């Protein structure tokens, strides 16, 4: 995936905010997943239809972290979400 790509939430996925976390249920496998507060913020940005670049921009701005660290970590998270069929590429 490139930074200009968008990620879309799978139709097999239902997510809810619970405190600072997001809990995700994959309807096909009936498996629950949980994202911490930063992951929850990224999930929210995915739901808003942001590109990976835009998501990185927001995270760098809001959390004051290094750009290269954010890009690496977001790519890793997206790959995990893709592997569990929670999102798809757009």
Legacy VTK file of the C-alpha trace (Angstrom):
# vtk DataFile Version 3.0
C-alpha trace
ASCII
DATASET POLYDATA
POINTS 90 float
0.000 0.000 0.000
1.108 3.538 -0.694
0.396 6.631 1.366
-2.103 7.818 -1.249
-4.260 4.708 -0.739
-7.397 4.619 1.372
-8.435 1.771 3.598
-12.110 0.893 3.906
-13.825 -0.879 6.761
-14.954 -4.395 5.814
-18.703 -5.008 5.529
-18.069 -7.954 7.878
-16.922 -5.567 10.622
-18.787 -3.800 13.409
-16.898 -1.425 15.708
-17.810 0.481 18.867
-15.958 2.968 21.014
-15.608 1.714 24.605
-13.853 4.283 26.750
-10.524 5.081 25.094
-10.538 1.851 23.083
-12.337 0.606 20.013
-13.746 -2.904 20.079
-14.166 -4.553 16.685
-16.235 -7.641 15.879
-15.661 -9.571 12.679
-19.123 -10.953 11.898
-17.862 -13.824 9.744
-15.523 -15.303 12.326
-17.274 -13.912 15.435
-13.872 -12.771 16.651
-13.375 -9.653 18.775
-10.427 -7.311 18.430
-9.446 -4.304 20.511
-7.515 -1.174 19.593
-5.879 1.084 22.182
-6.526 4.834 22.146
-4.091 5.548 19.297
-5.395 2.607 17.283
-8.936 3.822 17.999
-8.050 7.242 16.607
-6.596 5.629 13.483
-9.761 3.523 13.108
-11.844 6.708 13.326
-9.747 8.299 10.585
-10.161 5.184 8.414
-13.935 5.436 8.883
-13.754 9.086 7.773
-12.251 7.942 4.454
-8.819 9.496 4.950
-5.804 8.403 2.919
-2.884 6.815 4.753
-0.952 10.066 4.275
-3.768 12.056 5.871
-3.946 9.583 8.750
-0.197 9.905 9.289
-0.475 13.706 9.198
-3.143 13.703 11.914
-1.266 11.256 14.146
2.011 13.195 13.826
0.197 16.417 14.681
-1.905 15.089 17.560
0.698 12.880 19.237
3.901 14.791 18.391
5.831 11.734 17.214
8.352 11.225 14.430
6.884 10.877 10.952
8.930 7.791 10.044
7.789 6.020 13.233
4.151 6.854 12.502
4.348 5.640 8.911
5.979 2.366 9.991
3.481 1.764 12.804
0.428 2.639 10.716
1.559 0.348 7.897
2.006 -2.432 10.461
-1.462 -1.834 11.932
-3.071 -1.706 8.485
-1.359 -4.962 7.509
-2.719 -6.605 10.688
-6.217 -5.273 9.988
-6.003 -6.517 6.387
-4.779 -9.948 7.529
-7.836 -10.308 9.783
-10.220 -9.054 7.046
-11.250 -6.056 9.173
-10.451 -3.612 6.363
-9.811 -3.665 2.652
-7.778 -1.530 0.272
-9.451 1.128 -1.814
LINES 1 91
90 0 1 2 3 4 5 6 7 8 9 10 11 12 13 14 15 16 17 18 19 20 21 22 23 24 25 26 27 28 29 30 31 32 33 34 35 36 37 38 39 40 41 42 43 44 45 46 47 48 49 50 51 52 53 54 55 56 57 58 59 60 61 62 63 64 65 66 67 68 69 70 71 72 73 74 75 76 77 78 79 80 81 82 83 84 85 86 87 88 89
